[in-house]
């Protein structure tokens, strides 16, 4: 588990007339900014309709997951919510646009719920996880919980496309957090 908060990572792109090249992950580069977890699983999703929402998801200990998220096709609004008990930012969220064009990535550490909303059709998202999927540790909270009050960029009157599982997630008030506050702030955009 890393000691850093949620971080927005902006990999450098090297371009020429052929296009561009970027290094999306390097263990030494990430360790230099405090992200020293070992990634053991890569996930890749395709969301066909615009305004598909996946989340708010997390895994509880002993299988908590750090995640490194990027959008490799299209655009998404990516969100992390602080679930660490006793944290001064418990239940607060941060969000940013990740796109194939900007190449940005969001690092979401253990103790934070994660979700994303596709901003156009046919979005592909790829993310690394620091622990394997463990169904018995799988959890989530409602995407539209009023106490979290995420500012989803949905057009007026539009409801997101949700899985049956995500539509049935409980509110934050029903969640008894196993995550402890460790002094990390919510977000570091540097």
C-alpha positions as CSV (number, residue, x, y, z in Angstrom):
1,X,0.0,0.0,0.0
2,X,1.3,3.5,-0.9
3,X,1.6,6.4,1.5
4,X,0.3,8.9,-1.1
5,X,-3.2,10.3,-1.6
6,X,-5.2,10.2,-4.8
7,X,-2.9,11.6,-7.5
8,X,-3.4,12.9,-11.0
9,X,-0.5,11.7,-13.1
10,X,0.3,13.4,-16.4
11,X,2.8,11.1,-18.4
12,X,4.9,12.9,-20.9
13,X,4.2,12.3,-24.5
14,X,7.0,12.3,-27.1
15,X,5.6,13.2,-30.5
16,X,6.6,13.5,-34.1
17,X,5.0,13.3,-37.5
18,X,4.1,9.6,-36.9
19,X,2.2,10.3,-33.7
20,X,3.4,10.0,-30.1
21,X,4.9,7.6,-27.5
22,X,4.4,7.7,-23.7
23,X,5.5,5.6,-20.8
24,X,2.4,4.9,-18.7
25,X,4.1,3.0,-15.9
26,X,7.6,2.7,-14.6
27,X,8.3,1.2,-11.2
28,X,11.2,3.6,-10.5
29,X,9.4,6.7,-11.7
30,X,6.3,5.9,-9.6
31,X,8.4,5.1,-6.5
32,X,10.0,8.5,-6.8
33,X,6.5,10.1,-6.3
34,X,5.6,7.7,-3.5
35,X,3.6,5.1,-5.4
36,X,5.5,2.0,-4.4
37,X,2.7,-0.7,-4.6
38,X,3.1,-3.8,-6.8
39,X,0.4,-4.1,-9.5
40,X,-0.8,-7.7,-10.0
41,X,-3.9,-7.4,-12.1
42,X,-4.8,-5.3,-15.2
43,X,-8.5,-4.7,-16.1
44,X,-9.9,-3.3,-19.3
45,X,-13.6,-2.2,-19.9
46,X,-15.6,-1.1,-22.9
47,X,-18.7,1.0,-22.2
48,X,-20.8,1.3,-25.3
49,X,-23.4,3.9,-24.4
50,X,-22.5,7.5,-23.4
51,X,-23.1,8.2,-19.8
52,X,-22.4,4.7,-18.5
53,X,-21.5,4.9,-14.9
54,X,-19.4,2.2,-13.2
55,X,-19.0,2.5,-9.4
56,X,-18.5,3.5,-6.6
57,X,-16.4,0.4,-6.0
58,X,-13.7,-0.7,-3.6
59,X,-12.3,-3.8,-2.0
60,X,-12.0,-4.1,1.7
61,X,-9.0,-5.5,3.7
62,X,-7.2,-7.8,3.5
63,X,-7.6,-7.4,-0.3
64,X,-7.8,-3.6,-0.7
65,X,-6.7,-2.4,-4.1
66,X,-4.6,0.6,-5.2
67,X,-5.7,1.5,-8.7
68,X,-4.0,3.3,-11.6
69,X,-6.8,4.3,-14.0
70,X,-6.5,5.6,-17.6
71,X,-8.9,6.1,-20.5
72,X,-7.5,4.7,-23.7
73,X,-10.5,5.5,-25.9
74,X,-13.0,8.4,-25.5
75,X,-13.4,10.5,-22.4
76,X,-14.5,9.7,-18.8
77,X,-15.1,11.7,-15.6
78,X,-13.1,9.7,-13.0
79,X,-13.9,10.0,-9.3
80,X,-12.4,8.9,-6.0
81,X,-14.2,9.1,-2.6
82,X,-12.5,9.1,0.7
83,X,-13.7,6.1,2.8
84,X,-11.1,6.3,5.6
85,X,-12.7,6.3,9.0
86,X,-11.7,9.4,11.1
87,X,-10.4,11.2,7.9
88,X,-11.2,14.9,7.9
89,X,-12.3,14.4,4.3
90,X,-14.4,11.2,4.9
91,X,-17.1,11.1,2.2
92,X,-15.5,13.9,0.1
93,X,-14.8,13.3,-3.5
94,X,-12.4,14.5,-6.2
95,X,-12.9,14.1,-9.9
96,X,-11.1,14.8,-13.2
97,X,-11.5,14.1,-16.8
98,X,-9.3,11.3,-18.2
99,X,-9.2,10.9,-22.0
100,X,-7.3,9.2,-24.7
101,X,-6.4,12.7,-25.9
102,X,-5.0,14.0,-22.6
103,X,-3.3,10.7,-21.5
104,X,-3.8,11.5,-17.8
105,X,-4.1,8.8,-15.2
106,X,-5.6,8.8,-11.7
107,X,-4.0,6.9,-8.9
108,X,-6.7,5.8,-6.4
109,X,-5.2,4.2,-3.2
110,X,-6.7,1.7,-0.8
111,X,-9.3,3.4,1.3
112,X,-11.0,5.2,-1.5
113,X,-14.0,4.2,-3.6
114,X,-13.7,4.6,-7.4
115,X,-16.1,5.3,-10.2
116,X,-16.3,6.7,-13.6
117,X,-18.8,8.1,-16.0
118,X,-18.3,7.9,-19.7
119,X,-18.7,11.2,-21.5
120,X,-19.1,9.8,-24.9
121,X,-20.0,6.4,-26.6
122,X,-17.5,3.6,-26.9
123,X,-15.1,4.5,-24.1
124,X,-12.4,2.1,-23.1
125,X,-10.8,2.2,-19.6
126,X,-7.7,0.3,-18.5
127,X,-6.5,0.1,-14.9
128,X,-4.0,-1.6,-12.8
129,X,-4.8,-3.1,-9.4
130,X,-2.4,-3.9,-6.5
131,X,-4.4,-7.0,-5.4
132,X,-6.4,-9.6,-7.2
133,X,-10.2,-9.4,-7.4
134,X,-11.7,-11.0,-4.2
135,X,-15.5,-11.3,-4.4
136,X,-15.8,-11.7,-0.6
137,X,-14.1,-8.2,-0.2
138,X,-16.0,-6.5,-3.0
139,X,-18.0,-3.4,-1.9
140,X,-19.5,-0.2,-3.0
141,X,-21.7,2.7,-2.2
142,X,-24.4,4.5,-4.3
143,X,-23.2,6.8,-7.1
144,X,-25.9,9.4,-6.3
145,X,-25.6,9.4,-2.5
146,X,-26.7,12.9,-1.4
147,X,-24.1,13.0,1.5
148,X,-21.3,12.6,-1.0
149,X,-23.0,14.8,-3.6
150,X,-20.7,14.1,-6.6
151,X,-21.0,16.7,-9.3
152,X,-21.5,14.2,-12.2
153,X,-21.4,16.0,-15.6
154,X,-24.7,14.5,-16.7
155,X,-26.9,16.5,-19.1
156,X,-30.1,17.8,-17.4
157,X,-32.7,15.0,-17.1
158,X,-30.2,12.3,-18.1
159,X,-29.9,9.2,-16.0
160,X,-26.7,7.1,-16.3
161,X,-26.6,3.6,-17.6
162,X,-26.0,1.4,-14.5
163,X,-25.5,-2.3,-13.9
164,X,-28.2,-3.9,-11.6
165,X,-25.4,-4.4,-9.0
166,X,-24.5,-0.7,-9.0
167,X,-28.1,0.4,-8.9
168,X,-28.6,-1.6,-5.7
169,X,-25.5,-0.4,-3.8
170,X,-26.2,1.0,-0.3
171,X,-25.8,4.6,0.8
172,X,-22.6,5.8,2.6
173,X,-24.6,5.9,5.9
174,X,-24.9,2.1,5.8
175,X,-21.2,1.6,5.3
176,X,-19.0,0.7,8.3
177,X,-15.6,1.6,7.1
178,X,-12.7,-0.9,7.7
179,X,-10.3,1.7,6.3
180,X,-8.3,3.9,8.7
181,X,-7.1,7.4,8.3
182,X,-3.4,7.5,8.0
183,X,-2.7,11.2,7.6
184,X,-2.7,11.2,3.8
185,X,-4.6,14.1,2.3
186,X,-7.4,13.5,-0.2
187,X,-5.8,14.8,-3.3
188,X,-2.4,15.8,-4.7
189,X,-2.7,17.3,-8.2
190,X,1.1,17.7,-8.5
